[in-house]
Amino acid sequence: MSRAQATAVVVRYRTTPEAAERNQHLVRQVFAELNRERPDGLRYAAFRLVDGVSFVHVVSVEGDADPLTRSAAFAEFQRELPDRLAGPPVPSLATLVGSYRFGAPAGYCH
């Protein structure tokens, strides 16, 4: 599959106001672990929207094995996720149409 035809899962959700900071902390823990372990075949970005409580995650996995399923930090992020949410997450499949210098340099975790 060419890069222009790559598929991704985009998940959007809202946390409760009191859970937004904790959620962001847990997301950053996932990226810290990914930066340490550097799994192949994974492209992943997460955004916190300007309203402060909405988050968008974009993930693309090459091959059949999803490295996130082996991530202790991702398991911790998911463990109490329903308690942090203001409503159900909305996942969607997406096809990459184009990209130009999207995201930060490889290995960057803010």
Jmol script that loads the backbone (N, CA, C; Angstrom):
load data "model"
ATOM      1  N   MET A   1       0.856  -1.168   0.000  1.00  0.00           N
ATOM      2  CA  MET A   1       0.000   0.000   0.000  1.00  0.00           C
ATOM      3  C   MET A   1       0.902   1.230   0.000  1.00  0.00           C
ATOM      4  N   SER A   2       0.644   2.156  -0.846  1.00  0.00           N
ATOM      5  CA  SER A   2       1.454   3.371  -0.907  1.00  0.00           C
ATOM      6  C   SER A   2       1.115   4.287   0.260  1.00  0.00           C
ATOM      7  N   ARG A   3       2.023   5.197   0.558  1.00  0.00           N
ATOM      8  CA  ARG A   3       1.798   6.145   1.653  1.00  0.00           C
ATOM      9  C   ARG A   3       0.514   6.955   1.417  1.00  0.00           C
ATOM     10  N   ALA A   4       0.243   7.297   0.150  1.00  0.00           N
ATOM     11  CA  ALA A   4      -0.955   8.085  -0.155  1.00  0.00           C
ATOM     12  C   ALA A   4      -2.227   7.293   0.097  1.00  0.00           C
ATOM     13  N   GLN A   5      -2.120   5.955   0.155  1.00  0.00           N
ATOM     14  CA  GLN A   5      -3.293   5.127   0.395  1.00  0.00           C
ATOM     15  C   GLN A   5      -3.329   4.577   1.821  1.00  0.00           C
ATOM     16  N   ALA A   6      -2.427   5.027   2.654  1.00  0.00           N
ATOM     17  CA  ALA A   6      -2.363   4.522   4.018  1.00  0.00           C
ATOM     18  C   ALA A   6      -3.672   4.802   4.741  1.00  0.00           C
ATOM     19  N   THR A   7      -4.082   3.844   5.552  1.00  0.00           N
ATOM     20  CA  THR A   7      -5.293   4.040   6.343  1.00  0.00           C
ATOM     21  C   THR A   7      -4.907   4.272   7.798  1.00  0.00           C
ATOM     22  N   ALA A   8      -5.761   4.966   8.479  1.00  0.00           N
ATOM     23  CA  ALA A   8      -5.538   5.277   9.881  1.00  0.00           C
ATOM     24  C   ALA A   8      -6.867   5.196  10.616  1.00  0.00           C
ATOM     25  N   VAL A   9      -6.773   5.103  11.918  1.00  0.00           N
ATOM     26  CA  VAL A   9      -7.943   5.213  12.769  1.00  0.00           C
ATOM     27  C   VAL A   9      -7.827   6.558  13.474  1.00  0.00           C
ATOM     28  N   VAL A  10      -8.888   7.337  13.392  1.00  0.00           N
ATOM     29  CA  VAL A  10      -8.965   8.627  14.056  1.00  0.00           C
ATOM     30  C   VAL A  10     -10.020   8.489  15.153  1.00  0.00           C
ATOM     31  N   VAL A  11      -9.618   8.775  16.388  1.00  0.00           N
ATOM     32  CA  VAL A  11     -10.552   8.656  17.514  1.00  0.00           C
ATOM     33  C   VAL A  11     -10.670  10.022  18.173  1.00  0.00           C
ATOM     34  N   ARG A  12     -11.893  10.477  18.285  1.00  0.00           N
ATOM     35  CA  ARG A  12     -12.170  11.759  18.943  1.00  0.00           C
ATOM     36  C   ARG A  12     -13.027  11.473  20.175  1.00  0.00           C
ATOM     37  N   TYR A  13     -12.697  12.168  21.273  1.00  0.00           N
ATOM     38  CA  TYR A  13     -13.488  12.002  22.491  1.00  0.00           C
ATOM     39  C   TYR A  13     -13.365  13.249  23.353  1.00  0.00           C
ATOM     40  N   ARG A  14     -14.286  13.371  24.299  1.00  0.00           N
ATOM     41  CA  ARG A  14     -14.284  14.479  25.257  1.00  0.00           C
ATOM     42  C   ARG A  14     -14.148  13.893  26.654  1.00  0.00           C
ATOM     43  N   THR A  15     -13.286  14.517  27.441  1.00  0.00           N
ATOM     44  CA  THR A  15     -13.173  14.134  28.841  1.00  0.00           C
ATOM     45  C   THR A  15     -14.041  15.070  29.668  1.00  0.00           C
ATOM     46  N   THR A  16     -14.245  14.711  30.906  1.00  0.00           N
ATOM     47  CA  THR A  16     -14.862  15.655  31.826  1.00  0.00           C
ATOM     48  C   THR A  16     -13.810  16.723  32.130  1.00  0.00           C
ATOM     49  N   PRO A  17     -14.224  17.926  32.472  1.00  0.00           N
ATOM     50  CA  PRO A  17     -13.242  18.992  32.743  1.00  0.00           C
ATOM     51  C   PRO A  17     -12.221  18.610  33.818  1.00  0.00           C
ATOM     52  N   GLU A  18     -12.689  17.936  34.864  1.00  0.00           N
ATOM     53  CA  GLU A  18     -11.777  17.572  35.945  1.00  0.00           C
ATOM     54  C   GLU A  18     -10.812  16.442  35.567  1.00  0.00           C
ATOM     55  N   ALA A  19     -11.058  15.738  34.487  1.00  0.00           N
ATOM     56  CA  ALA A  19     -10.202  14.620  34.076  1.00  0.00           C
ATOM     57  C   ALA A  19      -9.256  14.972  32.929  1.00  0.00           C
ATOM     58  N   ALA A  20      -9.374  16.163  32.363  1.00  0.00           N
ATOM     59  CA  ALA A  20      -8.596  16.507  31.164  1.00  0.00           C
ATOM     60  C   ALA A  20      -7.087  16.494  31.414  1.00  0.00           C
ATOM     61  N   GLU A  21      -6.634  17.056  32.525  1.00  0.00           N
ATOM     62  CA  GLU A  21      -5.192  17.084  32.811  1.00  0.00           C
ATOM     63  C   GLU A  21      -4.648  15.676  33.036  1.00  0.00           C
ATOM     64  N   ARG A  22      -5.394  14.870  33.765  1.00  0.00           N
ATOM     65  CA  ARG A  22      -4.970  13.474  33.999  1.00  0.00           C
ATOM     66  C   ARG A  22      -4.897  12.733  32.671  1.00  0.00           C
ATOM     67  N   ASN A  23      -5.875  12.937  31.817  1.00  0.00           N
ATOM     68  CA  ASN A  23      -5.884  12.285  30.513  1.00  0.00           C
ATOM     69  C   ASN A  23      -4.644  12.685  29.711  1.00  0.00           C
ATOM     70  N   GLN A  24      -4.350  13.990  29.694  1.00  0.00           N
ATOM     71  CA  GLN A  24      -3.171  14.453  28.963  1.00  0.00           C
ATOM     72  C   GLN A  24      -1.897  13.829  29.535  1.00  0.00           C
ATOM     73  N   HIS A  25      -1.801  13.747  30.840  1.00  0.00           N
ATOM     74  CA  HIS A  25      -0.638  13.120  31.473  1.00  0.00           C
ATOM     75  C   HIS A  25      -0.481  11.668  31.012  1.00  0.00           C
ATOM     76  N   LEU A  26      -1.572  10.927  31.003  1.00  0.00           N
ATOM     77  CA  LEU A  26      -1.513   9.517  30.589  1.00  0.00           C
ATOM     78  C   LEU A  26      -1.138   9.385  29.112  1.00  0.00           C
ATOM     79  N   VAL A  27      -1.655  10.285  28.268  1.00  0.00           N
ATOM     80  CA  VAL A  27      -1.288  10.271  26.849  1.00  0.00           C
ATOM     81  C   VAL A  27       0.215  10.516  26.715  1.00  0.00           C
ATOM     82  N   ARG A  28       0.739  11.473  27.445  1.00  0.00           N
ATOM     83  CA  ARG A  28       2.181  11.754  27.382  1.00  0.00           C
ATOM     84  C   ARG A  28       3.004  10.567  27.862  1.00  0.00           C
ATOM     85  N   GLN A  29       2.487   9.825  28.825  1.00  0.00           N
ATOM     86  CA  GLN A  29       3.185   8.619  29.288  1.00  0.00           C
ATOM     87  C   GLN A  29       3.279   7.581  28.167  1.00  0.00           C
ATOM     88  N   VAL A  30       2.219   7.468  27.375  1.00  0.00           N
ATOM     89  CA  VAL A  30       2.242   6.549  26.226  1.00  0.00           C
ATOM     90  C   VAL A  30       3.348   6.954  25.259  1.00  0.00           C
ATOM     91  N   PHE A  31       3.423   8.241  24.948  1.00  0.00           N
ATOM     92  CA  PHE A  31       4.441   8.700  24.003  1.00  0.00           C
ATOM     93  C   PHE A  31       5.843   8.579  24.579  1.00  0.00           C
ATOM     94  N   ALA A  32       6.007   8.777  25.871  1.00  0.00           N
ATOM     95  CA  ALA A  32       7.320   8.590  26.493  1.00  0.00           C
ATOM     96  C   ALA A  32       7.764   7.139  26.351  1.00  0.00           C
ATOM     97  N   GLU A  33       6.855   6.207  26.581  1.00  0.00           N
ATOM     98  CA  GLU A  33       7.187   4.786  26.422  1.00  0.00           C
ATOM     99  C   GLU A  33       7.497   4.459  24.965  1.00  0.00           C
ATOM    100  N   LEU A  34       6.690   4.967  24.045  1.00  0.00           N
ATOM    101  CA  LEU A  34       6.948   4.706  22.627  1.00  0.00           C
ATOM    102  C   LEU A  34       8.310   5.259  22.216  1.00  0.00           C
ATOM    103  N   ASN A  35       8.666   6.429  22.717  1.00  0.00           N
ATOM    104  CA  ASN A  35       9.963   7.010  22.387  1.00  0.00           C
ATOM    105  C   ASN A  35      11.115   6.193  22.967  1.00  0.00           C
ATOM    106  N   ARG A  36      10.904   5.552  24.103  1.00  0.00           N
ATOM    107  CA  ARG A  36      11.940   4.676  24.678  1.00  0.00           C
ATOM    108  C   ARG A  36      12.064   3.381  23.889  1.00  0.00           C
ATOM    109  N   GLU A  37      10.924   2.771  23.556  1.00  0.00           N
ATOM    110  CA  GLU A  37      10.921   1.446  22.937  1.00  0.00           C
ATOM    111  C   GLU A  37      10.980   1.478  21.420  1.00  0.00           C
ATOM    112  N   ARG A  38      10.545   2.584  20.813  1.00  0.00           N
ATOM    113  CA  ARG A  38      10.616   2.816  19.373  1.00  0.00           C
ATOM    114  C   ARG A  38      10.097   1.625  18.533  1.00  0.00           C
ATOM    115  N   PRO A  39       8.847   1.223  18.738  1.00  0.00           N
ATOM    116  CA  PRO A  39       8.313   0.092  17.968  1.00  0.00           C
ATOM    117  C   PRO A  39       8.192   0.426  16.482  1.00  0.00           C
ATOM    118  N   ASP A  40       8.498  -0.548  15.646  1.00  0.00           N
ATOM    119  CA  ASP A  40       8.366  -0.386  14.198  1.00  0.00           C
ATOM    120  C   ASP A  40       6.902  -0.476  13.787  1.00  0.00           C
ATOM    121  N   GLY A  41       6.601   0.125  12.647  1.00  0.00           N
ATOM    122  CA  GLY A  41       5.293  -0.027  12.034  1.00  0.00           C
ATOM    123  C   GLY A  41       4.175   0.782  12.663  1.00  0.00           C
ATOM    124  N   LEU A  42       4.503   1.771  13.468  1.00  0.00           N
ATOM    125  CA  LEU A  42       3.478   2.548  14.157  1.00  0.00           C
ATOM    126  C   LEU A  42       3.673   4.027  13.877  1.00  0.00           C
ATOM    127  N   ARG A  43       2.598   4.684  13.497  1.00  0.00           N
ATOM    128  CA  ARG A  43       2.543   6.141  13.392  1.00  0.00           C
ATOM    129  C   ARG A  43       1.384   6.575  14.278  1.00  0.00           C
ATOM    130  N   TYR A  44       1.665   7.493  15.187  1.00  0.00           N
ATOM    131  CA  TYR A  44       0.662   7.820  16.199  1.00  0.00           C
ATOM    132  C   TYR A  44       0.830   9.280  16.612  1.00  0.00           C
ATOM    133  N   ALA A  45      -0.266   9.996  16.653  1.00  0.00           N
ATOM    134  CA  ALA A  45      -0.273  11.374  17.124  1.00  0.00           C
ATOM    135  C   ALA A  45      -1.527  11.584  17.963  1.00  0.00           C
ATOM    136  N   ALA A  46      -1.417  12.453  18.934  1.00  0.00           N
ATOM    137  CA  ALA A  46      -2.575  12.796  19.759  1.00  0.00           C
ATOM    138  C   ALA A  46      -2.599  14.311  19.929  1.00  0.00           C
ATOM    139  N   PHE A  47      -3.793  14.859  19.908  1.00  0.00           N
ATOM    140  CA  PHE A  47      -3.989  16.295  20.003  1.00  0.00           C
ATOM    141  C   PHE A  47      -5.016  16.598  21.088  1.00  0.00           C
ATOM    142  N   ARG A  48      -4.788  17.696  21.807  1.00  0.00           N
ATOM    143  CA  ARG A  48      -5.791  18.222  22.727  1.00  0.00           C
ATOM    144  C   ARG A  48      -6.338  19.471  22.060  1.00  0.00           C
ATOM    145  N   LEU A  49      -7.637  19.526  21.884  1.00  0.00           N
ATOM    146  CA  LEU A  49      -8.247  20.643  21.177  1.00  0.00           C
ATOM    147  C   LEU A  49      -8.359  21.865  22.085  1.00  0.00           C
ATOM    148  N   VAL A  50      -8.601  22.998  21.459  1.00  0.00           N
ATOM    149  CA  VAL A  50      -8.589  24.282  22.153  1.00  0.00           C
ATOM    150  C   VAL A  50      -9.654  24.375  23.249  1.00  0.00           C
ATOM    151  N   ASP A  51     -10.698  23.586  23.183  1.00  0.00           N
ATOM    152  CA  ASP A  51     -11.717  23.631  24.243  1.00  0.00           C
ATOM    153  C   ASP A  51     -11.199  23.044  25.555  1.00  0.00           C
ATOM    154  N   GLY A  52     -10.047  22.377  25.504  1.00  0.00           N
ATOM    155  CA  GLY A  52      -9.406  21.847  26.701  1.00  0.00           C
ATOM    156  C   GLY A  52      -9.877  20.492  27.153  1.00  0.00           C
ATOM    157  N   VAL A  53     -10.975  20.000  26.611  1.00  0.00           N
ATOM    158  CA  VAL A  53     -11.509  18.705  27.043  1.00  0.00           C
ATOM    159  C   VAL A  53     -11.651  17.694  25.906  1.00  0.00           C
ATOM    160  N   SER A  54     -11.453  18.137  24.681  1.00  0.00           N
ATOM    161  CA  SER A  54     -11.563  17.233  23.533  1.00  0.00           C
ATOM    162  C   SER A  54     -10.176  16.794  23.097  1.00  0.00           C
ATOM    163  N   PHE A  55     -10.075  15.516  22.747  1.00  0.00           N
ATOM    164  CA  PHE A  55      -8.826  14.930  22.294  1.00  0.00           C
ATOM    165  C   PHE A  55      -9.060  14.197  20.990  1.00  0.00           C
ATOM    166  N   VAL A  56      -8.048  14.190  20.142  1.00  0.00           N
ATOM    167  CA  VAL A  56      -8.089  13.451  18.889  1.00  0.00           C
ATOM    168  C   VAL A  56      -6.806  12.638  18.797  1.00  0.00           C
ATOM    169  N   HIS A  57      -6.950  11.341  18.557  1.00  0.00           N
ATOM    170  CA  HIS A  57      -5.808  10.458  18.366  1.00  0.00           C
ATOM    171  C   HIS A  57      -5.860   9.945  16.927  1.00  0.00           C
ATOM    172  N   VAL A  58      -4.702   9.896  16.276  1.00  0.00           N
ATOM    173  CA  VAL A  58      -4.590   9.371  14.922  1.00  0.00           C
ATOM    174  C   VAL A  58      -3.526   8.291  14.969  1.00  0.00           C
ATOM    175  N   VAL A  59      -3.903   7.081  14.576  1.00  0.00           N
ATOM    176  CA  VAL A  59      -2.958   5.965  14.617  1.00  0.00           C
ATOM    177  C   VAL A  59      -3.009   5.180  13.315  1.00  0.00           C
ATOM    178  N   SER A  60      -1.836   4.826  12.847  1.00  0.00           N
ATOM    179  CA  SER A  60      -1.710   3.986  11.657  1.00  0.00           C
ATOM    180  C   SER A  60      -0.698   2.897  11.976  1.00  0.00           C
ATOM    181  N   VAL A  61      -1.065   1.661  11.687  1.00  0.00           N
ATOM    182  CA  VAL A  61      -0.208   0.518  11.970  1.00  0.00           C
ATOM    183  C   VAL A  61       0.094  -0.196  10.669  1.00  0.00           C
ATOM    184  N   GLU A  62       1.376  -0.448  10.420  1.00  0.00           N
ATOM    185  CA  GLU A  62       1.791  -1.228   9.251  1.00  0.00           C
ATOM    186  C   GLU A  62       1.868  -2.689   9.684  1.00  0.00           C
ATOM    187  N   GLY A  63       1.228  -3.559   8.946  1.00  0.00           N
ATOM    188  CA  GLY A  63       1.248  -4.985   9.282  1.00  0.00           C
ATOM    189  C   GLY A  63       0.092  -5.352  10.188  1.00  0.00           C
ATOM    190  N   ASP A  64       0.148  -6.575  10.681  1.00  0.00           N
ATOM    191  CA  ASP A  64      -0.962  -7.109  11.471  1.00  0.00           C
ATOM    192  C   ASP A  64      -0.814  -6.872  12.973  1.00  0.00           C
ATOM    193  N   ALA A  65       0.414  -6.669  13.450  1.00  0.00           N
ATOM    194  CA  ALA A  65       0.645  -6.529  14.887  1.00  0.00           C
ATOM    195  C   ALA A  65       0.592  -5.056  15.289  1.00  0.00           C
ATOM    196  N   ASP A  66      -0.287  -4.734  16.207  1.00  0.00           N
ATOM    197  CA  ASP A  66      -0.416  -3.372  16.712  1.00  0.00           C
ATOM    198  C   ASP A  66       0.477  -3.231  17.942  1.00  0.00           C
ATOM    199  N   PRO A  67       1.559  -2.450  17.849  1.00  0.00           N
ATOM    200  CA  PRO A  67       2.459  -2.290  18.992  1.00  0.00           C
ATOM    201  C   PRO A  67       1.779  -1.721  20.238  1.00  0.00           C
ATOM    202  N   LEU A  68       0.688  -1.010  20.077  1.00  0.00           N
ATOM    203  CA  LEU A  68       0.006  -0.452  21.245  1.00  0.00           C
ATOM    204  C   LEU A  68      -0.570  -1.536  22.149  1.00  0.00           C
ATOM    205  N   THR A  69      -0.868  -2.697  21.587  1.00  0.00           N
ATOM    206  CA  THR A  69      -1.419  -3.783  22.406  1.00  0.00           C
ATOM    207  C   THR A  69      -0.382  -4.332  23.378  1.00  0.00           C
ATOM    208  N   ARG A  70       0.901  -4.045  23.141  1.00  0.00           N
ATOM    209  CA  ARG A  70       1.976  -4.506  24.022  1.00  0.00           C
ATOM    210  C   ARG A  70       2.487  -3.386  24.934  1.00  0.00           C
ATOM    211  N   SER A  71       1.850  -2.243  24.902  1.00  0.00           N
ATOM    212  CA  SER A  71       2.319  -1.082  25.650  1.00  0.00           C
ATOM    213  C   SER A  71       1.683  -1.030  27.040  1.00  0.00           C
ATOM    214  N   ALA A  72       2.521  -1.057  28.069  1.00  0.00           N
ATOM    215  CA  ALA A  72       2.019  -0.948  29.443  1.00  0.00           C
ATOM    216  C   ALA A  72       1.399   0.431  29.671  1.00  0.00           C
ATOM    217  N   ALA A  73       2.008   1.470  29.111  1.00  0.00           N
ATOM    218  CA  ALA A  73       1.479   2.826  29.293  1.00  0.00           C
ATOM    219  C   ALA A  73       0.133   2.985  28.597  1.00  0.00           C
ATOM    220  N   PHE A  74      -0.034   2.365  27.432  1.00  0.00           N
ATOM    221  CA  PHE A  74      -1.319   2.448  26.733  1.00  0.00           C
ATOM    222  C   PHE A  74      -2.386   1.679  27.515  1.00  0.00           C
ATOM    223  N   ALA A  75      -2.006   0.542  28.103  1.00  0.00           N
ATOM    224  CA  ALA A  75      -2.949  -0.214  28.938  1.00  0.00           C
ATOM    225  C   ALA A  75      -3.391   0.632  30.133  1.00  0.00           C
ATOM    226  N   GLU A  76      -2.451   1.365  30.729  1.00  0.00           N
ATOM    227  CA  GLU A  76      -2.790   2.237  31.854  1.00  0.00           C
ATOM    228  C   GLU A  76      -3.691   3.382  31.400  1.00  0.00           C
ATOM    229  N   PHE A  77      -3.401   3.950  30.211  1.00  0.00           N
ATOM    230  CA  PHE A  77      -4.248   5.000  29.649  1.00  0.00           C
ATOM    231  C   PHE A  77      -5.690   4.499  29.488  1.00  0.00           C
ATOM    232  N   GLN A  78      -5.855   3.281  29.011  1.00  0.00           N
ATOM    233  CA  GLN A  78      -7.186   2.734  28.755  1.00  0.00           C
ATOM    234  C   GLN A  78      -7.897   2.247  30.010  1.00  0.00           C
ATOM    235  N   ARG A  79      -7.133   1.928  31.055  1.00  0.00           N
ATOM    236  CA  ARG A  79      -7.685   1.265  32.243  1.00  0.00           C
ATOM    237  C   ARG A  79      -8.895   2.001  32.827  1.00  0.00           C
ATOM    238  N   GLU A  80      -8.818   3.271  33.037  1.00  0.00           N
ATOM    239  CA  GLU A  80      -9.939   4.018  33.621  1.00  0.00           C
ATOM    240  C   GLU A  80     -10.493   5.053  32.647  1.00  0.00           C
ATOM    241  N   LEU A  81     -10.254   4.844  31.355  1.00  0.00           N
ATOM    242  CA  LEU A  81     -10.719   5.797  30.348  1.00  0.00           C
ATOM    243  C   LEU A  81     -12.225   6.074  30.456  1.00  0.00           C
ATOM    244  N   PRO A  82     -13.068   5.068  30.602  1.00  0.00           N
ATOM    245  CA  PRO A  82     -14.512   5.365  30.691  1.00  0.00           C
ATOM    246  C   PRO A  82     -14.855   6.337  31.819  1.00  0.00           C
ATOM    247  N   ASP A  83     -14.098   6.291  32.911  1.00  0.00           N
ATOM    248  CA  ASP A  83     -14.356   7.201  34.036  1.00  0.00           C
ATOM    249  C   ASP A  83     -13.963   8.640  33.715  1.00  0.00           C
ATOM    250  N   ARG A  84     -13.052   8.832  32.746  1.00  0.00           N
ATOM    251  CA  ARG A  84     -12.605  10.178  32.389  1.00  0.00           C
ATOM    252  C   ARG A  84     -13.448  10.801  31.286  1.00  0.00           C
ATOM    253  N   LEU A  85     -14.255  10.016  30.612  1.00  0.00           N
ATOM    254  CA  LEU A  85     -14.975  10.490  29.430  1.00  0.00           C
ATOM    255  C   LEU A  85     -16.311  11.139  29.758  1.00  0.00           C
ATOM    256  N   ALA A  86     -16.659  12.152  28.959  1.00  0.00           N
ATOM    257  CA  ALA A  86     -17.958  12.813  29.066  1.00  0.00           C
ATOM    258  C   ALA A  86     -18.976  12.190  28.117  1.00  0.00           C
ATOM    259  N   GLY A  87     -18.537  11.272  27.294  1.00  0.00           N
ATOM    260  CA  GLY A  87     -19.388  10.588  26.320  1.00  0.00           C
ATOM    261  C   GLY A  87     -18.551   9.525  25.637  1.00  0.00           C
ATOM    262  N   PRO A  88     -19.150   8.739  24.774  1.00  0.00           N
ATOM    263  CA  PRO A  88     -18.398   7.659  24.131  1.00  0.00           C
ATOM    264  C   PRO A  88     -17.388   8.205  23.112  1.00  0.00           C
ATOM    265  N   PRO A  89     -16.242   7.513  22.973  1.00  0.00           N
ATOM    266  CA  PRO A  89     -15.294   7.902  21.928  1.00  0.00           C
ATOM    267  C   PRO A  89     -15.896   7.635  20.555  1.00  0.00           C
ATOM    268  N   VAL A  90     -15.470   8.417  19.568  1.00  0.00           N
ATOM    269  CA  VAL A  90     -15.969   8.270  18.201  1.00  0.00           C
ATOM    270  C   VAL A  90     -14.796   7.898  17.297  1.00  0.00           C
ATOM    271  N   PRO A  91     -14.660   6.598  16.984  1.00  0.00           N
ATOM    272  CA  PRO A  91     -13.588   6.180  16.082  1.00  0.00           C
ATOM    273  C   PRO A  91     -14.055   6.229  14.628  1.00  0.00           C
ATOM    274  N   SER A  92     -13.142   6.563  13.738  1.00  0.00           N
ATOM    275  CA  SER A  92     -13.435   6.592  12.304  1.00  0.00           C
ATOM    276  C   SER A  92     -12.216   6.089  11.548  1.00  0.00           C
ATOM    277  N   LEU A  93     -12.458   5.358  10.473  1.00  0.00           N
ATOM    278  CA  LEU A  93     -11.366   5.000   9.572  1.00  0.00           C
ATOM    279  C   LEU A  93     -11.118   6.182   8.651  1.00  0.00           C
ATOM    280  N   ALA A  94      -9.848   6.409   8.324  1.00  0.00           N
ATOM    281  CA  ALA A  94      -9.488   7.521   7.456  1.00  0.00           C
ATOM    282  C   ALA A  94      -8.427   7.067   6.473  1.00  0.00           C
ATOM    283  N   THR A  95      -8.417   7.677   5.317  1.00  0.00           N
ATOM    284  CA  THR A  95      -7.405   7.419   4.301  1.00  0.00           C
ATOM    285  C   THR A  95      -6.562   8.677   4.142  1.00  0.00           C
ATOM    286  N   LEU A  96      -5.258   8.508   4.231  1.00  0.00           N
ATOM    287  CA  LEU A  96      -4.358   9.639   4.061  1.00  0.00           C
ATOM    288  C   LEU A  96      -4.423  10.128   2.622  1.00  0.00           C
ATOM    289  N   VAL A  97      -4.717  11.381   2.467  1.00  0.00           N
ATOM    290  CA  VAL A  97      -4.794  12.008   1.152  1.00  0.00           C
ATOM    291  C   VAL A  97      -3.477  12.709   0.834  1.00  0.00           C
ATOM    292  N   GLY A  98      -2.883  13.293   1.829  1.00  0.00           N
ATOM    293  CA  GLY A  98      -1.608  13.967   1.655  1.00  0.00           C
ATOM    294  C   GLY A  98      -1.065  14.408   2.991  1.00  0.00           C
ATOM    295  N   SER A  99       0.240  14.674   3.028  1.00  0.00           N
ATOM    296  CA  SER A  99       0.880  15.118   4.253  1.00  0.00           C
ATOM    297  C   SER A  99       2.140  15.880   3.879  1.00  0.00           C
ATOM    298  N   TYR A 100       2.385  16.963   4.573  1.00  0.00           N
ATOM    299  CA  TYR A 100       3.619  17.711   4.363  1.00  0.00           C
ATOM    300  C   TYR A 100       4.171  18.078   5.738  1.00  0.00           C
ATOM    301  N   ARG A 101       5.278  17.486   6.097  1.00  0.00           N
ATOM    302  CA  ARG A 101       5.952  17.761   7.367  1.00  0.00           C
ATOM    303  C   ARG A 101       4.988  17.739   8.544  1.00  0.00           C
ATOM    304  N   PHE A 102       4.100  16.796   8.532  1.00  0.00           N
ATOM    305  CA  PHE A 102       3.114  16.685   9.596  1.00  0.00           C
ATOM    306  C   PHE A 102       3.780  16.174  10.860  1.00  0.00           C
ATOM    307  N   GLY A 103       3.532  16.841  11.946  1.00  0.00           N
ATOM    308  CA  GLY A 103       4.036  16.393  13.239  1.00  0.00           C
ATOM    309  C   GLY A 103       5.446  16.879  13.502  1.00  0.00           C
ATOM    310  N   ALA A 104       5.989  16.398  14.590  1.00  0.00           N
ATOM    311  CA  ALA A 104       7.320  16.797  15.031  1.00  0.00           C
ATOM    312  C   ALA A 104       8.361  15.820  14.493  1.00  0.00           C
ATOM    313  N   PRO A 105       9.631  16.154  14.608  1.00  0.00           N
ATOM    314  CA  PRO A 105      10.677  15.230  14.181  1.00  0.00           C
ATOM    315  C   PRO A 105      10.574  13.898  14.899  1.00  0.00           C
ATOM    316  N   ALA A 106      11.057  12.841  14.280  1.00  0.00           N
ATOM    317  CA  ALA A 106      11.007  11.509  14.883  1.00  0.00           C
ATOM    318  C   ALA A 106      11.661  11.538  16.259  1.00  0.00           C
ATOM    319  N   GLY A 107      11.028  10.866  17.208  1.00  0.00           N
ATOM    320  CA  GLY A 107      11.571  10.786  18.541  1.00  0.00           C
ATOM    321  C   GLY A 107      11.177  11.932  19.456  1.00  0.00           C
ATOM    322  N   TYR A 108      10.399  12.893  18.959  1.00  0.00           N
ATOM    323  CA  TYR A 108      10.010  14.046  19.764  1.00  0.00           C
ATOM    324  C   TYR A 108       8.804  13.717  20.622  1.00  0.00           C
ATOM    325  N   CYS A 109       8.879  14.062  21.867  1.00  0.00           N
ATOM    326  CA  CYS A 109       7.724  13.926  22.767  1.00  0.00           C
ATOM    327  C   CYS A 109       7.690  15.147  23.646  1.00  0.00           C
ATOM    328  N   HIS A 110       6.660  15.943  23.515  1.00  0.00           N
ATOM    329  CA  HIS A 110       6.536  17.168  24.305  1.00  0.00           C
ATOM    330  C   HIS A 110       6.022  16.845  25.682  1.00  0.00           C
TER     331      HIS A 110
END
end "model"
wireframe off; spacefill off
backbone 0.3
color backbone group
